């Protein structure tokens, strides 16, 4: 249950950083230090989300011996949903470094 709370907090941090980044893009401040900081936080929170999903899945597999097919599918779906955040942050960060 604790991993679920951690994932939720990390997911909200991801969404908040994404909205901040979109705000910087809307104001034409994409090459500022604030947007780079937002990208770093977005990347770390995405990695944190994936880590906690993997840790929660490992815990479920080791503790629960009953049917866990539904719980098992939630983790990969949510992990794949975090992928675009990582790709966005990496591509924008590489554009800013040029």
N, C-alpha and C positions, 0 to 999 in steps of 0.2 A: 504494500500500500504506500509505503514511503517513496518508492521509485515512481509511482504514479503522480504523486505530488511534485516530485522533482521534475518529471517530464512536463507537467503542466506549467510550472514556473518557467522552465527553459523555453517552452513553446511560446508563451506570452512575451518573453524577452525577444525571441525571434521576430514575432509579429510587430512589436514595438520598434525594433531596430529597422525592420523593413519599411515601416511607415515613415520613420525619421529619414531614411535614405531617399525614399520617394519625395519627401518634402524638400530635401536638399537638391534633388534633381529638378524639381519644379521651380526652384528659386535660382537655378543655374549655378549652384555651388557644389557641383559634383567633384571638383578637384580640390576641395578644401580639406583641411586636417580633420574637421568634424565628420565629413563623410568617410574618410579613411578609418577613423575610429569606429564609426558605426558599422563599417564593413567587417572590421576585426571582431567586434562584439557579436555580429550576426554569424560569423563563421564559428566562433567558439560556442555560442549557444546551440547552433545546429549540431556540432559535434557532441555536445553534452546531451542533447536530446537522443541522438543515436546511441550513445553509450548507455544511458539509462533504460532505453528500450531493450537493448541487448542484455543488460543486467537483469531486468525484470523477466525477460524470457527465460534466461538461465535459471532464475529462481523458480519460476513456474514449472519448468521441466524437472527440476531436482526435487521439489516438494510435493507437487500434485501428481498422483499416479493415475488419476481418472482421465477421462477424455478431455484433452486440452486443445483440440483442433481449432476451435473458434478463437481461443486466446492466442494460439500460435500464429494465426493469420493476421491478427491486429498489429503485432510488432513489425513484420515486414512491410505492411501497407503504410504504417506511419513513418517508418524509416525511409521508404521510397518517397513519401511526401515531403521529407526534409531535403531531399536531393536538389530540387531547384533552388533552394536558398543557398546551398553551398556553391552551386554552379554560378549563380548570380553574383555572389560575393567574390568568387575567384576571378570571373571574367571582368568585372568592374575594377577589381584591384589591379589586374594586369594592364588594363587600359590606363589607369591612373599612374602606373609606374613608368610609362613611356614618356 
